Amino acid sequence: MNQDAFDDNQSNLADLKPAVKEKALEIAGKLLTEKSISKEDALKEGIKQAEEWFFDLEG
C-alpha cells in the first residue's frame, strides 16, 4: 500500500522505524481491501501488528 493513501495520518507514522512503518502500511493496505474498515482504523491496527511483528523479530 502506498503511503500516500494514509497522508491524513502522517503523525501516526512519523516516529516509527522504517521497517515497522513499511510493514504497518502493508498490513493497513490489506485490511482496507479485505474488510470494511476506515483508513484510520486500518492504520492503527496496522501499526499495532507491525510493532508486534518487529518486537518478535528482535526477540
C-alpha positions, 0 to 999 in steps of 0.5 A: 500500500502506498503511503500516500493513501494514509497522508491524513495520518502522517503523525501516526507514522512519523516516529516509527522505524522504517521497517515497522512503518513499511510493514504497518502500511502493508498490513493497513493496505490489506485490511482496507481491501479485505474488510470494511474498515476506515483508513484510520482504523486500518492504520492503527491496527496496522501499526499495532501488528507491525510493532508486534511483528518487529518486537518478535523479530528482535526477540 
